[in-house]
Amino acid sequence: MKTFLTRAVEFPAGHRYVRAEWSEAENEARFGKCYRPPAHGHNYRVEVTVAGEPNPETGMLIDLGELDAMLGETVLAPMDHAFLNDLPEFRGGMIPTTECLARVIWNRLEPRLPRHVSLARVRVREDRDLWAECTTG
């Protein structure tokens, strides 16, 4: 039987939806308030779910200190109070939507997990009634 463990972290950050190759009018038409300079922000909540078999000696799927350190390095340190458009993944033209932010976090975290643990879900909540998630299924 597979076991799941979810850890959540929160951080404030700003972003702006803009495509440099589009005119101001097209950006405004497509993105509305999310385009308008200078930017806007959210208090994000990131929920990371890992899966696997608990260690029979410790009863833990993963040491929480280890998971917290990974979340600190891959999510909190680069994103807390940041302008998300400045992250390397968004400099090439990808828009920092909630959907894309969930994928960025997945791609940053997944390779760092121990081999016996898999990433099952990354959920990013932009506010109480909007979130996006990446899953293995």
Buried (B, 14 or more C-beta within 10 A) or exposed (E): EEEEBEBEBEBEBBBBBBEEEBEEEEBBEBBEEBBBEEBEBBEBBBBBBBBBEEEEEEEEBBEEEBBEEBBEEBBBEBBBEBBBBEBEBBEEEBBBBBBBBBBBBBBBBBEBBBEEBBBBBBBBBBEEEEBBBBEEE
